Amino acid sequence: MDVSALFGFGFALMLVGIVVIFAAIILLLIFSIKGGGKVRGGGAIIIGPVPIIFGTDKQSIKIILLLSITLTALLIILIVLSYIMSG
């Protein structure tokens, strides 16, 4: 893969991330003005293939668990593909 293509892909991912952050801020402002909503949250720390998950309710934990398993599987697939392509 060409270095310029990787650079372009990385730059596009950063722009998408910035757009997602701005969209989340705008949605947060809209919902806070309406005065409704319930605060929920969660997170995951992924150390190697092992996720450490925390959250405020069961639904948040389920969503974070699903996302962390998906990311871990994607990481393993990318490592195997890079190993296969390198030799």
C-alpha positions in Angstrom: 0.0 0.0 0.0 1.3 3.4 -0.9 2.3 5.8 1.9 0.2 8.7 0.4 -2.9 6.5 0.4 -2.3 5.6 4.0 -1.8 9.3 4.8 -5.1 10.2 3.0 -6.9 7.4 4.8 -5.7 8.6 8.2 -6.5 12.2 7.4 -10.0 11.2 6.3 -10.5 9.2 9.6 -9.5 12.3 11.6 -11.9 14.5 9.7 -14.7 11.9 10.3 -13.9 11.9 14.0 -14.0 15.7 14.2 -17.4 15.7 12.5 -18.7 13.0 14.9 -17.5 15.1 17.9 -19.2 18.2 16.6 -22.4 16.3 15.9 -22.4 14.9 19.4 -21.9 18.3 20.9 -24.8 19.7 18.9 -27.1 16.9 19.9 -26.1 17.3 23.5 -27.0 21.0 23.3 -30.3 20.3 21.7 -31.3 17.7 24.2 -30.2 19.8 27.1 -32.3 22.7 25.9 -35.4 20.4 25.7 -34.8 19.5 29.3 -35.3 15.8 28.8 -33.1 12.8 29.0 -31.4 10.5 31.3 -27.6 10.4 31.9 -26.0 7.1 31.1 -22.5 6.2 30.2 -19.8 3.6 30.1 -16.3 2.9 28.9 -13.8 0.3 28.1 -10.1 0.0 28.6 -8.7 -2.6 26.2 -5.3 -4.0 27.3 -4.2 -6.4 24.6 -7.1 -8.7 23.8 -8.7 -8.2 27.3 -11.4 -5.4 27.7 -12.0 -3.9 31.1 -15.6 -2.5 31.0 -17.4 -0.1 33.3 -20.7 1.7 33.1 -23.7 3.2 34.9 -26.4 0.7 33.8 -26.8 -2.7 32.2 -27.7 -1.4 28.7 -24.6 0.8 28.5 -22.4 -2.1 29.6 -23.9 -4.4 27.0 -23.3 -1.8 24.3 -19.7 -1.2 25.4 -19.1 -4.9 25.6 -20.3 -5.5 22.1 -18.2 -2.6 20.8 -15.0 -3.8 22.6 -15.5 -7.4 21.4 -15.9 -6.0 17.8 -12.8 -3.9 18.1 -10.8 -6.8 19.6 -11.9 -9.1 16.7 -11.0 -6.4 14.2 -7.6 -5.9 15.7 -6.9 -9.7 15.6 -8.0 -9.8 12.0 -5.8 -6.9 11.0 -2.8 -8.5 12.8 -3.3 -11.8 11.0 -3.8 -10.1 7.6 -0.6 -8.0 8.1 1.3 -11.2 9.0 0.0 -13.0 5.9 0.8 -10.1 3.6 4.3 -9.6 5.0 5.5 -13.0 4.1 
